[in-house]
Amino acid sequence: MRIASYVHGGMHRVGIVSADGAQVTAFELAPDAALHGALPLIEAAACGLPLPALATLATPLTSVRLIAPIPQPRRNLWCVGRNYHAHARELAGSVFKGNAAQAVAWPIVFTKVPETVVGPADEVLLPGAEVSEQIDYEAELAIVIGRGGKNIGKADWRDHVYGYTIVNDVTARDVQMRHQQWDMGKSFDTFCPMGPWIVTADELDATCTRVRCWVNGELRQDASTADLIFDLPTLIETVSRGITLLPGDVIATGTPAGVGMGFEPPRYLAAGDRVRIEIDGLGSIENRFA
């Protein structure tokens, strides 16, 4: 299934997107539940409850406004840094060179606050030169947790995955360096475009799918999730060590080589730039920076 959150006729709705991507059929959810996107469905599934009934009529996808599939995450998003071999190499001589050895032994894990999340076509707001002049893009596959748990073993990782979506882990590089940790430079408002929907785990082998990113039509990033340093089972095992994962938690799995910081000189984003991210089996998101 492809589960989308969207606005139609001034109302928030959650529905299933047709196989051809032409239509969406809404679940019969209470309006206050629909404000939380797919989260009520994920929580119900974790309890073994069936999906809500579907409306009898479908709506053309072109007539709705897609929003983030989980527009109001219950807590911070989990994120992983430097998790593709080529990306680790391109940043080896940067400010991150001091923790290069550590990155081989353990995943680098940080968080983004819920207020970063915006929809798959929403504008990303540049904070102004007095706050940051080094805004970067990061195309990423994101895991959406279904059944929660703590100390999840690698062998059991699939039992805890509801599905997958796309995120752009937008980053203020100068702020990231200034504070010598990553949360603040990753957590500006609108710095996590997400979507276009959640594809349930039964429909996608996310361990080997292609991740690409274009900036103003120029292909910048192109890699397979098979090239991850720490694979999806390892990430779920690591993040859940001593920490209870909850239904609807999001884990962004890292970005491939080709980020703006990796160029010489760096190629950061400016007002009017458009960033498109596409992941095979998931679809695409495209956001203008304003």
Buried (B, 14 or more C-beta within 10 A) or exposed (E): BBBBBBBBEEEBBBBBBBEEEEBBBBBEBEEEBBBBBBBBBBBBBBEEEEEBEEBEEBBEBEEBEBBBBBBEBEEBBBBBBBBBBEBBEBBEEEBBEEEBEEBEEEBBBBBBBBBBBBBBBBEBBBBEEEEBBBBBBBBBBBBBBBBBBEEBEEEBBEEBBBBBBBBBBBBBBBBBBEEEEBBBBBBBEBBBBBBBBBBBBEEBEBBEBBBBBBBEEEEBBBBBBEBBBBBBBBBBBBBBEEEEBBBBBBBBBBBBBBBBBBEEEEBBBEEEBBBBBBBBBBBBBBBEBE
